[in-house]
Amino acid sequence: MRFRTDGTWSRTGATSCVVLAGSPLRVFRVTPTGADVCARIESGADVDPSSLVDRLLDAGAIHPIPIADDRTPGRGDVTVITPQLGGVARPDRDVTVDDGSIPPVDGATVRLERNVGPGAARNVGRTHASTPLLAFVDSDVSLPAHDWLAPLLPHFDDPRVGLVAPRVVGDPTASLDLGDEPARVRAGSRVSYVPAAAIVVRASAFDDVGGFDETLRFGEDVDLVWRLDQAGWRCRYEPRVTVQHTPRPDWPARLRQQVGYGSSAAPLAQRHPRLLAPLRLNGWMAAAWIALATGHPASASGLAVANAVTVARNLPDVPTADVARLTVGSYVAIARQIGSAVRRAWWPLALAACLVSRRARRVVVASIIADPLATPTDLAYGWGLWREVLRRRTWWPLIPEISPWPPVRRHRSTRAPERRATRAESSTREGW
């Protein structure tokens, strides 16, 4: 099997090696033979299965380049299911579920007497499918003229893969387009969810977790992906395939859509505590940003340097230049997260702070300048979030996740005994 390295991939060492990669970023210390495996992965050569490869895959450090063979499912192994409200059933769908439309959808496979929402409608569609794979595609998604499933189906040669999603493009203001880099989909990672606008799911995996949660009108796709991951199924994002999503026709409709998306945060947080934190960082970073926000830039700089020194002492086998680069990059990434959190989850609090604080006004202005195009939809998302947070009386979607301050560890100078070639030690360093 061949793999591509993630954009975070960085390898040092010759006879042995240290790999920094994944999301969240992880450190892999591998044996000399493991270093050869890493070199083969980088060169695009075939690599045999091993525990090292599995660890790299699970961490999102590498991504498979699947090639179809005799085991690969074909188009006949997939049922394309579409929940639809109004209009005419599309000819490129196998099962169309009319979700209580008035008048009924012309050409629908099955009609529901009342509107039950997309999650419940997809569950009904599943009962009309007998194939081993299910493709859920929304009615406002246009599929390519060529066989869009062909690059996705080889992923299912791995029996642990439960879901594969293509890239959804079309509306730059929406949160459907997750970028052009492949990913392991997992909460807290770079690609923490995929939209159900277009996904392919293994039927046994879908049944294993009970399908979509029918009580969720929004966020049912996020919930499904997280439950699949928690059940041990691998979920993959494959941007080599793109499908076109038709955006809402005008700004009021787009803002209403974002309010709906925001309203999903509270019920999702009740089902998956701590997975929807608007900001994730470690204690060093939190203290540095608080010092900067309160007008103490010298203290903030000192804390940032102390953070880098602590990381460097914890990772003596990682070059100092790499530690410095990663530390700077992590602070830049956290700055973007803070800007997003101010525009989305925290804007009512930020607005109140602006009435009494000049620094708060500067922070708000900076967050808007950072991404002015996203500001209207972010504010709409935050409106929906706060509406449900207050109604459900849960504050999890508003609370940042701050990991402990990393201690300084002492390392022995003696080398550890040689390990088997397929074994790798790994430790997660979140918040860089």
C-alpha angles and dihedrals in degrees: 000000000000128000140190122220121243120251088252093059116128124162130190132178135051115223090024124014147204119216123199110195147115139066112301089028115257137188118229120191109193137182123252091266089048088053088057089053090052091050091051090050090052092050093051094244124146114274127198119233114269141153089260092056090048091052092049091048094048091050093051090242093126134020129210123249097207120203121199117246138156091297095053116110118241134216089275089063092061131075114200108215124191128185108209139186112197131336130064128313112258117240094226092064123087098201123025117187114203103215097209097297122179108236096026121253108265111239097011118158094220133005125213116213093224136023109268101168133258097284094054091042091053090051089054090050090053090061088061093055128083099174123110091240130051124201113199110198124172120232092244092058119094116210122217119261090239124068099288092180096060097083092042102050098065088066087070091064082085103077090210094062110100103169139021124186131193125217114276113211135173112086116058091193094056127084095234100093107080098182139259101286122092117240148179102246112230138138112269094022131105090270102034097168142003125220119248088228083104125001137142115217133186105244093223091052091047091052092043092064096036099253123260120350101250093202091067117084091179130024094029089127093053090049092050093051093049093048091049090051092047090050090057100260119135116234118199136194113213112186094178084088117060129188126191120242118199108228123224110280098243142011097263089056092047092050092049088052091053091048087056092049090050092051089063094065097077098049090043090051090052090054096039110028116205094008095101099052108149091219135026123193142133128258094262092055094044091052092046094051092045089052091050093047091051093051103264105119094161091056090046091053091048092051091049091052091047089052092053092046092051092050091047092052091048090051106040092161093058114087114253091235090058092049091050092047093049093046092052090045091051092054090050090050091049090050089057091048091051091051091050092047092051091051096043120022101017106036096109089053091043091050091053090048090052089065092065107020132063090195090055089053090052092050092050093048091048092051090052093047089050091065114000094168092058095046099088094049092041091054090049090050090051091051091056091044094053093044091059095037090058094043095049095034096226121133101187095107090058100046119092118226111236116188120210121277104267112245123227109254127205116230126205117234095221118095120245119243116275112274131209113282095245095052124094133179113224136181128182119235105189124184098038 
